[in-house]
Amino acid sequence: MLITGASRGIGAEIALNAAKQNYFVVVNYARNQIEANKVVEQIEATGGNAVAIQADCSKESDIVSLFKQIDAMGTLDAFVANAGIIGGQNPITKTTEHQLKELFDINVIGLILCTREAVKRMSTELGGKGGKIVLMSSVAARTGGIAQEIHYAASKAAVDGFCLGLAKEVGLQGIRVNAVRPGLIGTSIHDIHGGIDVITKWAAGVPVGRIGMPKEVAQTVVWLCSDDASYIHGTMIDVSGGR
């Protein structure tokens, strides 16, 4: 299993959970090698197998190189497109072209290019043996997100549309495609909002009355890659406490 953006947060938890299901895990990271290596060490400490590979998933050349390195290791069975950014906070009146390009380069374009490479290797029409793809979306895709982050919501809405279209395109090629939409999850991505203490206060607006944990999202992702989810395809699953 390849997981992009897996050095911390939800990505790291997916890697740890995947290793427990006997996947050889490729922990992709863009800059944080130290944290990525820690994830690998945790997996190996419990008898699992993993490797950390650097690649900036907003750059096509890095993406192609990443998948070529995986080719030398064996067959890609599952791909989780987890890498992404919020893209800053500002109202629409202060949104810049540079900000949008940086955001969409990784959240949308990079995600699609990574998926392209995964499909090339999984498609039974191209000699592959099939596989599972999980795209990381967000509840922001259907709610519009929070104030001053509607650009992020737009990028995740694009992921939902891509998921639906891709599922129709590759369903007969042995590839299952789904997306997961986390809600308020306790990770460092919320440092931009003031950290865990601040988003914990927002839990009053969540029907179950609390924020979620990365493990809860990770377990859903790994389940979607299992045979237990064999008839789930082209679906967006909310992990949001009802929000």
C-alpha positions, 0 to 999 in steps of 0.5 A: 500500500502506498500512502501519500502524505503519511509522515503524520496525522491521518496518513501516519495512522493509515500506515500503522493500521495497514501494516497490521493487516500485513501490507508492505507500506510505502510511507510517502513524505514531501519534506518531513523525513524524520517523522516519516522514518519514525512511522517506519520504525513504529511499523518495524517495531511491531514486526511489519514492513515499511519504507519511507520515500520522498516525493513532492506530490504537487510535482509530476516528475516526483510522482512518476519517480515515486511509482517507479521506485515502488515498481522495483519493490513489487505489485501495488495493491492499494493506493491512498491519496492522502497528501493535501493542504488547507491552503491558508486562510483568507476571504475570497476578496483576498484570494490570490492566483498563487494560493490557488495554484499551490492548493490545487496542485497538490489537492487536485492535480497531484492527486489525479496524477498519482491516481493515474500512475496507480491505475496504470499499474492496477488495471486488468486491461493493462496487465495488472491484477486490480487494486483499491484506491481511496481518495482523501476528501473532506466533509467540507466538500458538501458543507462549503467548509469554514469561514475563509477556507472555501478554497479548500472546500472547492478542492475537496469537492473536485476530489468527490467529482473525480472519485465518482467519475473514476469509479465508473471508468475503472470499475470493470478493470478490477479497481475499486475506488472510494473516498473518505470525508473526515470531519473535525479530526484531531491532527496538526493540520488544525494548528492553523485554527489554533490547535486541538484546544480550539477545534475541541470547542467546535465539537458542540456543533458535532452531533456525537459531541466530540472531535474524531481521532486519526485512528477512526479515519484510518480504520475506515480507509484500511477497511475500504481496502479489504475484501470486507468492502468488496461491493463498495465502489464509487462511494464517499464515506463520511467520518464526521460524527454526523456533522 
